[in-house]
């Protein structure tokens, strides 16, 4: 990870703009099959800080249809505390009952 986050990132930053890197990121993420994405989210989201969790899912909310977001939230909700879920739902401006 250290080499990836230092040497590899330095090469990417030297050759691409931030907008280009974001576009590459979005294409890569879009290529992940939904079942694999749900599996990853189930394990990643509960272990993120509240700010990271909200940031990630705000980005997801802006890019996927509402039913896909709802399915993702239904996948992670059982793995969050009640307070974590309420805070996330409020931040995402989605019904807490989702």
Phi, psi and omega per residue, in radians:
X1 nan -0.695 -3.106
X2 -1.061 -0.774 3.134
X3 -1.117 -0.738 3.124
X4 -1.050 -0.769 -3.046
X5 -1.443 -0.126 3.102
X6 -2.009 -1.268 -3.066
X7 -1.106 -0.862 -3.101
X8 -1.144 -0.779 3.135
X9 -1.099 -0.648 3.118
X10 -1.046 -0.713 3.109
X11 -1.134 -0.806 3.135
X12 -1.069 -0.808 -3.112
X13 -1.132 -0.518 3.133
X14 -1.315 -0.395 -3.015
X15 -1.922 -0.307 -3.079
X16 -2.293 2.613 3.028
X17 -1.351 2.902 3.085
X18 -1.047 -0.693 3.137
X19 -1.118 -0.703 3.113
X20 -1.149 -0.727 3.118
X21 -1.125 -0.691 3.101
X22 -1.115 -0.716 3.116
X23 -1.115 -0.731 3.092
X24 -1.071 -0.804 3.109
X25 -0.974 -0.836 -3.091
X26 -1.113 -0.664 3.101
X27 -1.142 -0.743 3.127
X28 -1.099 -0.805 -3.131
X29 -1.110 -0.708 -3.140
X30 -1.130 -0.375 -3.118
X31 -1.427 -0.140 -3.131
X32 -1.374 2.168 3.128
X33 -1.036 2.527 -3.099
X34 -0.896 -0.709 -3.113
X35 -1.125 -0.670 3.104
X36 -1.229 -0.642 3.114
X37 -1.128 -0.748 3.119
X38 -1.081 -0.745 3.119
X39 -1.064 -0.796 -3.139
X40 -1.119 -0.770 -3.124
X41 -1.121 -0.663 3.139
X42 -0.997 -0.640 -3.103
X43 -1.608 -0.535 -3.094
X44 -1.379 -0.906 -2.968
X45 -1.016 -0.817 -3.113
X46 -1.090 -0.389 -3.093
X47 -1.720 0.070 3.080
X48 -1.476 2.761 2.996
X49 -1.199 2.765 3.127
X50 -0.961 -0.685 -3.140
X51 -1.171 -0.743 3.110
X52 -1.116 -0.759 -3.137
X53 -1.029 -0.864 -3.125
X54 -1.134 -0.734 3.137
X55 -1.063 -0.815 3.140
X56 -1.078 -0.859 -3.049
X57 -1.318 -0.401 2.997
X58 -1.155 -0.727 3.089
X59 -1.114 -0.769 3.111
X60 -1.052 -0.797 -3.108
X61 -1.002 -0.634 -3.122
X62 -1.302 -0.275 -2.991
X63 -2.035 -0.192 -3.091
X64 -2.150 2.760 3.058
X65 -1.119 2.673 -3.115
X66 -0.929 -0.720 3.127
X67 -1.094 -0.581 3.108
X68 -1.211 -0.724 3.082
X69 -1.090 -0.773 -3.132
X70 -1.064 -0.741 3.117
X71 -1.084 -0.692 3.129
X72 -1.147 -0.760 3.137
X73 -1.144 -0.641 3.087
X74 -1.156 -0.482 3.104
X75 -1.279 -0.695 -3.065
X76 -1.578 -0.447 -3.049
X77 -0.922 -0.780 -3.121
X78 -1.093 -0.235 -3.082
X79 -1.820 0.138 3.070
X80 -1.941 2.640 3.016
X81 -1.223 2.885 3.114
X82 -0.998 -0.783 -3.139
X83 -1.131 -0.732 3.113
X84 -1.067 -0.768 -3.140
X85 -1.111 -0.817 -3.118
X86 -1.058 -0.736 3.128
X87 -1.122 -0.748 3.135
X88 -1.143 -0.820 -3.130
X89 -1.052 -0.743 3.117
X90 -1.102 -0.799 3.137
X91 -1.105 -0.617 3.130
X92 -1.460 -0.167 -3.084
X93 0.997 0.849 3.050
X94 -2.072 2.732 3.117
X95 -1.058 2.344 3.118
X96 -1.096 -0.347 3.138
X97 -1.399 -0.075 3.121
X98 -1.039 nan nan
